[in-house]
């Protein structure tokens, strides 16, 4: 099989087009090609007058013996032998361990750690402080509908089966080069995610599909002898001589203790009470840079025109996305994050009397607005303290202030871009109607976000508007705050992935400071599970 790189296909291509394109690249008649499939696909929008797809094709000739000779006369940038997909092999235990491994948290990191351990025969116990995805969805919908009066601190956008990623766009693109990434994508597809995630350069599942996928994964994990306990919040780690011996957790029936020799700590970036307990128990915690800002919303049609020109609206393209970043002369980084085409801005608080925003879209991305986080990087020098949890305290302070500015009901403060740039509060909204539920209160984000962040946003918006036409649209809406883009804390671990403070504890995923998104968190969950299994084999 030969892999053909950077092959252009028109937007309206048929099933025969890949075969014809492959024949042209290889310089052979079409009838000599036995099979041809797309292995990777992206949109090339650099020339607005010639929007097309750029694909990688896997082609087989009817006479496979001809393939090396044909490949040898083409540049490696055009054609290479296609490497067969290497399946991920999970080591199998001869018997379940006497003391079962424990996974704390069931976001992407914990979910994949539990899946890996279960498929290896380790029969893990999974503790998730939130609820199963069906119960959780009902709780979240009630909060979005009614505001603070319906908020559940144990079942929300941050806590519950699937983690924060369940209520997102479900983006799976990642900067990590870890070979386990392909395994993560194949696993999502195995449990019901759309097959296009295996070929799209920017794969996404969508919130509507994610709920079904994580539930299917959990049912499979249970079928392998694992134990999943919802509403179970870890309260303490018990040790003896620097080694983990037990774990305590509480649920509706009270507090319990489990013997433990290996615990994957995949708590997510919002388990502030757990981080506080670790600090009280003298675990080493490190301040970590992160970003804060607000969600910016535009009409999706504006983004489509800016990205695709006259091709905007073509059914093969769908809703356009974007990714913008720049470094300001003063050194601040400003960038967009978690862009949700055709999506909505959602309430994502995990503590009472706070307001937090996030973005979400279904797989169809058919909503009226586009949104993304407009973020400014901050570091320990901005936290105002050398306390290990100072970044967390800063997040909480902003989120509580947002609750007050929103009228203490769960509504979020917002501001028109034009007003932010002019340095005046917004008294009303313009043509862009914010999608945030349970509602917004126009005002001044300078009363919410640190002055350095506001200054960076004001400086960056016109520059970003030069890169993406209309990004600094005066009526575009900024809804804040966006504070949970990543963890403000890192839990140090060694090369064996175990805590530097406690043998048998495996800090894992985004909450421990080792991932940034669904795929990288899932990869880290698999890595930690492998490390646990290496001690059991």
C-alpha positions in Angstrom: 0.0 0.0 0.0 1.2 3.5 -0.8 0.4 6.7 1.0 0.0 9.8 -1.1 0.4 13.1 0.6 -1.1 16.6 0.1 -3.6 15.5 -2.6 -6.2 18.1 -3.5 -9.8 17.2 -3.9 -12.7 19.6 -4.8 -15.3 20.4 -2.2 -18.0 18.4 -4.1 -16.1 15.2 -4.8 -17.6 11.9 -5.5 -16.5 8.4 -4.6 -14.5 8.0 -7.8 -12.5 11.2 -7.2 -9.9 9.7 -4.8 -9.1 6.9 -7.3 -8.7 9.4 -10.1 -6.5 11.6 -8.0 -4.3 8.7 -6.9 -3.9 7.5 -10.5 -2.8 11.0 -11.5 -0.2 11.2 -8.8 1.1 7.7 -9.4 1.1 8.2 -13.2 -0.8 5.0 -13.8 -4.2 4.2 -15.4 -7.2 4.3 -13.1 -7.9 0.6 -13.7 -4.6 -0.4 -12.1 -5.7 0.9 -8.7 -7.5 -1.8 -6.7 -8.3 0.2 -3.5 -8.1 3.8 -2.4 -9.2 5.5 0.8 -8.7 8.8 2.6 -6.5 8.4 5.7 -6.5 12.1 6.6 -8.5 15.1 5.5 -8.3 18.9 6.1 -9.6 22.1 4.5 -7.2 24.3 2.6 -8.6 27.8 2.9 -5.5 29.8 2.2 -6.8 30.9 -1.2 -10.4 32.1 -0.7 -11.0 31.7 -4.4 -9.9 28.1 -4.4 -11.1 26.4 -1.2 -10.5 22.7 -1.4 -9.8 19.6 0.7 -6.2 18.4 1.2 -6.1 14.7 1.9 -3.7 11.8 2.4 -4.7 8.7 0.3 -3.9 5.1 0.9 -3.8 3.3 -2.4 -3.3 -0.3 -3.4 -2.3 -1.3 -6.9 -3.8 -4.5 -8.4 -0.3 -5.7 -8.8 1.3 -4.9 -5.4 4.8 -5.8 -6.8 4.7 -2.6 -8.8 4.3 -0.4 -5.8 8.0 -0.1 -4.7 9.1 0.8 -8.2 6.5 3.5 -8.6 7.2 4.9 -5.1 10.9 5.1 -5.9 10.4 7.5 -8.7 8.3 10.0 -6.6 9.5 12.3 -3.9 8.9 11.2 -0.3 6.9 14.3 0.2 4.5 13.0 -2.5 4.5 9.2 -1.9 5.7 6.8 0.8 5.0 3.2 1.7 1.9 3.2 4.0 2.8 1.9 7.4 0.2 -0.5 8.7 -1.6 0.7 11.8 0.0 -0.8 14.9 -2.7 -1.9 17.3 -2.3 -0.9 20.9 -1.8 -4.0 23.0 -2.8 -4.0 26.6 -0.8 -6.3 28.9 -3.0 -9.0 30.4 -2.7 -10.0 34.0 -2.9 -13.7 34.9 -5.2 -12.8 37.8 -6.8 -9.8 39.3 -4.6 -8.3 42.1 -5.5 -9.0 45.7 -5.6 -5.3 46.3 -7.5 -3.7 43.4 -6.1 -0.5 41.9 -8.2 2.6 42.4 -8.9 5.4 39.9 -10.1 8.7 41.4 -12.1 10.7 38.9 -13.8 9.7 35.7 -12.9 12.5 33.3 -10.9 11.6 30.2 -7.8 10.7 32.2 -9.6 8.5 34.7 -11.9 7.0 32.2 -9.0 5.8 30.0 -7.0 4.7 33.0 -10.0 2.6 34.2 -10.6 1.2 30.8 -6.9 0.2 30.4 -6.8 -1.4 33.8 -10.1 -3.2 33.3 -9.1 -4.6 29.9 -5.9 -5.8 31.4 -7.9 -7.8 34.0 -7.0 -5.6 37.0 -10.7 -5.0 38.0 -10.2 -1.4 39.2 -12.4 0.5 41.6 -13.4 3.9 40.2 -14.5 6.7 42.5 -16.3 9.7 40.9 -17.5 12.5 43.1 -20.2 13.5 40.5 -23.0 11.5 39.0 -23.5 9.3 36.0 -23.9 11.1 32.8 -27.7 10.8 32.5 -28.3 12.2 36.0 -25.6 14.8 35.5 -27.2 16.0 32.2 -30.5 16.6 34.0 -28.7 18.5 36.8 -26.8 20.7 34.4 -29.9 21.4 32.3 -31.8 22.5 35.4 -28.9 24.8 36.4 -28.8 26.4 32.9 -32.6 26.8 33.0 -33.0 28.2 36.6 -29.7 29.5 37.6 -28.2 29.4 41.1 -31.3 28.0 42.8 -30.8 24.7 40.9 -27.0 24.5 41.2 -25.6 21.2 42.4 -22.0 21.3 43.8 -21.6 17.6 43.2 -23.1 17.3 39.7 -22.3 20.0 37.2 -20.2 20.8 34.1 -17.0 20.1 36.0 -17.9 17.0 38.1 -19.4 13.8 36.9 -19.0 11.0 34.4 -16.9 12.1 31.5 -15.4 15.1 33.3 -15.6 18.7 32.0 -15.0 17.5 28.4 -18.5 15.9 28.3 -20.0 19.4 28.0 -17.7 20.8 25.3 -17.2 20.6 21.6 -15.4 17.3 22.1 -12.3 18.4 20.2 -9.7 15.6 19.9 -6.9 17.5 18.1 -3.8 17.7 20.2 -0.3 18.9 20.0 1.0 15.7 21.7 3.0 13.4 19.4 2.4 10.4 21.7 1.7 7.2 19.6 -1.1 6.4 22.0 -3.2 9.2 20.4 -4.3 6.9 17.5 -5.4 4.3 20.2 -7.5 7.0 21.9 -9.3 8.0 18.6 -9.9 4.3 17.7 -11.3 3.7 21.2 -13.7 6.6 21.0 -14.9 5.3 17.6 -15.2 1.8 19.0 -17.7 3.1 21.6 -19.8 5.1 19.2 -18.0 8.3 18.3 -18.4 9.3 14.6 -16.0 7.5 12.3 -14.8 10.8 10.8 -12.7 11.4 13.9 -10.3 8.8 12.5 -9.5 10.9 9.3 -10.3 14.5 10.1 -7.3 16.7 10.8 -9.4 18.5 13.5 -11.6 15.7 14.9 -14.5 16.4 17.2 -17.2 14.3 18.8 -19.7 16.9 19.9 -21.5 17.1 23.3 -24.5 15.1 22.0 -22.3 12.2 21.1 -19.9 12.4 24.1 -22.6 11.6 26.6 -23.4 8.3 24.7 -19.7 7.4 24.3 -18.7 7.8 27.9 -21.7 5.8 29.1 -20.9 3.0 26.7 -17.3 3.0 27.9 -18.5 2.8 31.5 -20.8 -0.1 30.8 -17.9 -2.0 29.1 -15.6 -1.3 32.1 -18.3 -2.7 34.4 -18.7 -5.8 32.3 -15.0 -6.6 32.9 -15.4 -6.8 36.6 -14.6 -3.2 37.6 -16.6 -1.3 40.2 -17.7 2.3 39.5 -19.0 4.3 42.4 -20.7 7.7 41.7 -21.2 10.3 44.4 -18.0 9.1 46.0 -15.6 11.9 46.9 -12.0 11.1 48.0 -11.3 12.7 51.4 -7.9 11.4 52.4 -4.9 9.3 51.3 -3.5 7.0 54.1 0.2 6.1 54.1 2.8 4.3 56.1 6.6 4.9 55.6 6.1 6.9 52.5 3.9 4.3 50.8 0.2 4.4 50.1 -1.8 2.0 52.1 -5.4 3.1 52.0 -7.8 5.7 50.7 -10.8 7.3 52.4 -13.9 8.6 50.6 -17.4 9.7 51.5 -20.7 9.1 49.8 -24.4 9.4 50.8 -23.9 6.6 53.4 -21.0 8.2 55.1 -17.2 7.7 55.1 -15.4 4.6 53.9 -11.9 3.3 53.7 -10.4 1.1 51.1 -7.0 -0.7 51.1 -4.9 0.7 48.3 -1.5 0.1 46.8 -2.0 1.9 43.6 -4.2 5.0 43.0 -4.5 6.9 39.8 -5.3 10.5 40.9 -7.3 11.9 38.0 -9.2 14.6 39.8 -9.6 17.2 37.1 -8.7 20.9 37.2 -11.6 21.9 39.5 -11.3 19.6 42.6 -10.2 22.5 44.8 -11.1 20.8 48.0 -8.9 17.8 47.1 -6.0 20.1 46.3 -6.5 21.9 49.6 -6.4 18.6 51.5 -3.2 17.5 49.7 -1.6 20.9 50.7 -2.7 20.4 54.3 -1.1 16.9 54.2 2.1 18.5 53.1 2.2 17.2 49.5 4.5 19.1 47.3 2.3 21.3 45.0 3.7 23.7 42.5 2.3 26.9 41.1 1.7 26.6 37.3 1.0 29.2 34.7 -2.5 29.2 33.2 -4.8 31.6 31.4 -7.9 33.6 32.1 -10.2 35.8 30.0 -13.7 35.6 28.6 -15.8 33.8 25.9 -16.2 35.8 22.7 -19.2 35.3 20.5 -19.7 36.2 16.8 -22.3 35.3 14.3 -21.2 32.0 12.8 -22.0 33.4 9.3 -19.3 36.1 9.8 -16.7 33.5 10.7 -17.7 31.4 7.7 -17.3 34.4 5.3 -14.0 35.3 6.9 -12.6 31.8 6.6 -14.2 30.6 3.4 -15.1 33.6 1.3 -17.6 32.8 -1.5 -17.5 29.1 -0.5 -19.1 29.9 2.9 -22.2 27.9 3.4 -21.0 25.0 1.1 -22.5 21.8 2.7 -19.2 20.0 2.5 -17.5 22.6 4.7 -19.9 23.1 7.6 -19.3 25.7 10.2 -15.8 27.3 10.1 -13.4 27.4 13.0 -10.4 29.4 13.8 -7.3 29.4 16.0 -5.6 32.7 16.7 -2.5 33.6 18.9 -0.1 36.4 19.3 2.6 37.7 21.6 2.2 41.3 22.6 5.3 43.6 22.8 5.1 43.6 26.6 5.4 39.8 26.6 1.8 38.7 27.3 0.4 35.9 25.2 -3.1 36.3 24.0 -4.9 33.4 22.1 -8.2 31.8 21.4 -8.9 28.4 23.0 -11.6 25.7 22.7 -13.3 27.3 19.7 -16.9 26.0 19.3 -18.3 26.6 15.8 -22.1 26.8 15.9 -22.0 26.4 19.6 -23.1 28.0 22.8 -21.5 29.5 25.9 -22.4 27.5 29.0 -22.4 28.0 32.7 -19.6 25.8 34.2 -19.4 26.6 37.9 -18.3 24.0 40.3 -18.8 26.0 43.5 -21.9 27.7 44.8 -22.2 31.5 44.3 -19.7 31.6 41.5 -19.9 32.1 37.7 -17.7 30.3 35.3 -18.1 30.1 31.5 -17.1 27.5 29.0 -18.0 26.6 25.4 -20.0 23.7 23.9 -21.3 22.5 20.6 -23.1 19.5 19.2 -21.5 17.4 16.4 -23.6 19.2 13.8 -22.3 22.6 14.9 -25.5 24.1 13.7 -26.0 27.0 16.2 -26.3 30.6 15.2 -23.2 31.8 17.0 -19.5 30.9 17.1 -17.6 31.2 20.4 -14.2 30.7 21.8 -12.2 31.6 24.9 -10.2 34.7 24.4 -7.4 34.1 26.9 -4.4 35.9 28.4 -1.6 34.0 29.8 -0.7 34.6 33.5 2.0 33.2 35.7 3.1 33.0 39.3 4.2 36.6 39.1 0.6 37.6 38.7 -0.8 35.5 41.5 0.1 37.9 44.3 1.4 35.2 46.6 3.9 32.3 46.8 1.3 30.0 48.3 1.1 26.8 46.1 -2.6 27.4 45.6 -2.4 31.1 44.9 -3.5 30.6 41.3 -6.6 28.7 42.5 -7.4 31.5 45.0 -7.2 34.0 42.1 -9.6 31.9 40.0 -12.1 31.7 42.9 -11.9 35.4 43.6 -12.7 36.3 40.0 -15.5 33.7 39.8 -17.1 35.1 43.0 -16.9 38.6 41.8 -18.6 37.5 38.5 -21.5 36.1 40.6 -22.0 39.5 42.3 -21.7 41.4 39.0 -24.3 39.0 37.4 -26.8 39.9 40.1 -26.2 36.9 42.4 -28.5 34.6 40.3 -26.1 32.7 38.1 -26.2 35.2 35.3 -22.9 36.2 33.8 -21.4 39.7 33.3 -20.8 40.5 29.6 -19.6 43.4 27.5 -19.6 44.4 23.8 -16.2 44.4 22.2 -16.6 47.9 21.1 -17.3 49.1 24.6 -14.4 47.1 26.0 -12.1 48.8 23.5 -13.5 52.2 24.3 -13.2 51.7 28.0 -16.8 52.1 28.8 -19.4 49.7 30.4 -22.0 48.1 28.1 -25.5 49.4 28.9 -27.1 47.2 26.3 -26.3 44.6 23.7 -26.1 45.0 19.9 -26.8 42.6 17.0 -25.0 39.6 18.5 -27.2 38.0 21.1 -25.2 36.0 23.7 -26.1 32.3 24.1 -25.2 32.0 27.8 -27.9 30.5 30.0 -29.3 31.4 32.5 -28.7 34.9 31.1 -26.3 37.8 31.0 -25.9 41.2 32.6 -24.2 43.9 30.5 -21.5 45.8 32.3 -17.7 46.3 32.5 -15.3 43.4 32.5 -12.7 45.7 33.9 -14.6 45.2 37.2 -14.1 41.5 36.9 -10.7 40.6 35.3 -7.2 41.8 36.4 -6.2 45.1 34.8 -3.2 43.4 33.0 -5.6 41.0 31.4 -8.0 43.7 30.3 -5.1 45.8 28.9 -3.8 42.8 26.9 -7.3 42.0 25.5 -7.7 45.6 24.4 -4.3 45.6 22.7 -4.9 42.2 21.1 -8.4 42.5 19.7 -7.7 44.9 16.8 -4.6 42.9 15.9 -6.6 39.7 15.9 -9.2 41.5 13.8 -6.5 42.0 11.1 -5.8 38.3 11.1 -9.5 37.2 11.0 -11.8 39.8 9.4 -14.5 40.8 11.9 -13.0 39.3 15.0 -13.0 42.7 16.6 -16.6 43.4 15.5 -17.9 46.1 17.9 -21.1 44.1 18.6 -19.3 40.8 19.3 -20.0 39.8 22.9 -17.5 38.9 25.7 -19.0 36.9 28.5 -16.9 36.1 31.5 -15.1 34.8 33.2 -13.2 31.9 31.5 -10.9 30.7 34.3 -10.7 26.9 33.9 -8.7 26.5 30.7 -6.1 24.5 32.6 -5.0 23.7 36.1 -3.2 26.4 38.1 -1.3 23.6 40.0 1.0 20.8 39.2 1.4 17.7 41.5 5.0 16.6 41.0 5.7 13.1 39.9 8.8 11.1 39.0 9.8 9.3 35.8 7.8 6.2 37.1 4.8 8.6 37.1 4.4 8.1 40.9 4.1 11.1 43.3 7.5 12.3 44.6 5.8 12.3 48.0 4.0 9.0 48.1 4.8 5.7 46.4 1.8 4.1 44.8 0.1 7.4 44.0 -0.1 8.4 40.3 -1.0 12.0 39.7 -2.7 12.0 36.4 -4.2 14.2 33.7 -5.2 17.8 33.5 -5.9 18.3 37.2 -2.4 17.2 38.1 -0.9 19.5 35.5 0.1 16.9 32.9 -2.4 17.4 30.1 -4.4 20.1 28.3 -7.5 18.7 26.6 -9.5 15.5 26.1 -6.9 13.6 24.0 -3.8 14.5 26.0 -5.6 13.7 29.3 -6.7 10.4 27.9 -3.2 9.6 26.8 -1.9 10.4 30.3 -4.5 8.1 31.8 -3.3 5.3 29.6 0.3 6.0 30.6 -0.5 5.9 34.3 -2.5 2.7 33.9 0.5 1.2 32.2 2.7 2.2 35.0 0.3 0.6 37.5 0.2 -2.6 35.5 4.0 -2.8 35.3 4.0 -3.1 39.1 1.4 -5.8 39.0 2.8 -8.1 36.2 
